[in-house]
Amino acid sequence: MPPVLKHLFHFLDVQDPMQRYMPRFHVYCCMGKKVIGLLGSPLSDGNTAKLLEWALKGAEDAGCMVEKIEVASLDFQGCMEMMFCRDHETCIMDDDMQQIYPKFRELDGLIIATPVMTMGIPGKLKSLIDRFQVFFMAKYMRNKSLIPVERKAERKGLFIGISGMKIPEVFIGAKFTVEAFFDILDCQYFGELLINDMDTIRDITKRADLLEAAYQKGYALGKLLTG
Ligand SMILES: Cc1cc2nc3c(=O)[nH]c(=O)nc-3n(C[C@H](O)[C@H](O)[C@H](O)COP(=O)(O)O)c2cc1C
């Protein structure tokens, strides 16, 4: 059976009510390099989530350990500019971000999957990114990145974006933010999968070509990491 069909069946199988009881960090595989998939959509079973699922399957098939983090399920506040991170390697705010920072120091690959909202990214995803001022301060104010210099060359980021509209500029805002985030994290921009016109497409599962494209992007990212 071709891998893409195998994963389609796997994907359909997981549509059960037990999914809601799964922990908010989903670890699918336990070997190889680490790839985190960050879901910016508030819908854990929406079109963005499905594309991310396929991209993570690709990375997993390439030999990576993959983990999905749903921003919507995390409990944290936006940056309050208390500036603790100007002199410390963490944030003074004691919330779910304290579990997130170590994961982002350790990862080898990051996949950000998000819908466009108001020509940018969803507010909660933006708030999470703002909390990475911890990494920004270390890298640019103290000149002491939280990512060891020998790991910078290998860390890669993949951007999966979808939008309702079909206009050329629709991803510009989101892409600026994602590029800045990758830079702060010392992740090289590996590639992107940008799908517009979702208002017409509506259900991504009817577009096997797009699911396959997500799988292939994730696989290529994973292969690059595992060599
Ligand atoms: C609050 C909100 C704002 C949106 N803003 C835009 C927008 O500015 N441009 C656009 O093309 N689509 C916009 N959309 C449409 C989403 O990008 C689109 O429906 C996407 O497929 C949603 O993905 P999801 O179902 O995986 O969350 C918006 C949707 C919402 C809910």
The ligand as an SDF file (V2000), in Angstrom:
LIG
                    3D

 31 33  0  0  0  0  0  0  0  0999 V2000
  -11.1550   35.3300   13.2420 C   0  0  0  0  0  0  0  0  0  0  0  0
  -10.7930   34.9140   11.8440 C   0  0  0  0  0  0  0  0  0  0  0  0
  -10.1110   35.8060   11.0400 C   0  0  0  0  0  0  0  0  0  0  0  0
   -9.7650   35.4450    9.7470 C   0  0  0  0  0  0  0  0  0  0  0  0
   -9.0720   36.3280    8.9760 N   0  0  0  0  0  0  0  0  0  0  0  0
   -8.7300   35.9870    7.7150 C   0  0  0  0  0  0  0  0  0  0  0  0
   -8.0120   36.8960    6.8890 C   0  0  0  0  0  0  0  0  0  0  0  0
   -7.6820   38.0260    7.2800 O   0  0  0  0  0  0  0  0  0  0  0  0
   -7.6700   36.4960    5.6430 N   0  0  0  0  0  0  0  0  0  0  0  0
   -8.0310   35.2680    5.1520 C   0  0  0  0  0  0  0  0  0  0  0  0
   -7.6890   34.9490    4.0140 O   0  0  0  0  0  0  0  0  0  0  0  0
   -8.7080   34.3710    5.9120 N   0  0  0  0  0  0  0  0  0  0  0  0
   -9.0630   34.7160    7.1750 C   0  0  0  0  0  0  0  0  0  0  0  0
   -9.7450   33.8160    7.9670 N   0  0  0  0  0  0  0  0  0  0  0  0
  -10.0920   32.4970    7.3960 C   0  0  0  0  0  0  0  0  0  0  0  0
   -9.1750   31.3590    7.8750 C   0  0  0  0  0  0  0  0  0  0  0  0
   -7.8300   31.6130    7.5580 O   0  0  0  0  0  0  0  0  0  0  0  0
   -9.6230   30.0650    7.1830 C   0  0  0  0  0  0  0  0  0  0  0  0
  -10.9800   29.8350    7.4350 O   0  0  0  0  0  0  0  0  0  0  0  0
   -8.8390   28.8500    7.6260 C   0  0  0  0  0  0  0  0  0  0  0  0
   -9.1470   27.7840    6.7520 O   0  0  0  0  0  0  0  0  0  0  0  0
   -9.1370   28.4130    9.0360 C   0  0  0  0  0  0  0  0  0  0  0  0
   -8.4000   27.2450    9.3390 O   0  0  0  0  0  0  0  0  0  0  0  0
   -8.7840   26.2640   10.5600 P   0  0  0  0  0  0  0  0  0  0  0  0
  -10.2010   25.8400   10.2950 O   0  0  0  0  0  0  0  0  0  0  0  0
   -7.8350   25.1700   10.5100 O   0  0  0  0  0  0  0  0  0  0  0  0
   -8.6440   27.1040   11.8090 O   0  0  0  0  0  0  0  0  0  0  0  0
  -10.1260   34.1690    9.2480 C   0  0  0  0  0  0  0  0  0  0  0  0
  -10.8180   33.2720   10.0800 C   0  0  0  0  0  0  0  0  0  0  0  0
  -11.1410   33.6410   11.3710 C   0  0  0  0  0  0  0  0  0  0  0  0
  -11.8930   32.6620   12.2450 C   0  0  0  0  0  0  0  0  0  0  0  0
  1  2  1  0
  2  3  1  0
  2 30  2  0
  3  4  2  0
  4  5  1  0
  4 28  1  0
  5  6  2  0
  6  7  1  0
  6 13  1  0
  7  8  2  0
  7  9  1  0
  9 10  1  0
 10 11  2  0
 10 12  1  0
 12 13  2  0
 13 14  1  0
 14 15  1  0
 14 28  1  0
 15 16  1  0
 16 17  1  0
 16 18  1  0
 18 19  1  0
 18 20  1  0
 20 21  1  0
 20 22  1  0
 22 23  1  0
 23 24  1  0
 24 25  2  0
 24 26  1  0
 24 27  1  0
 28 29  2  0
 29 30  1  0
 30 31  1  0
M  END
$$$$
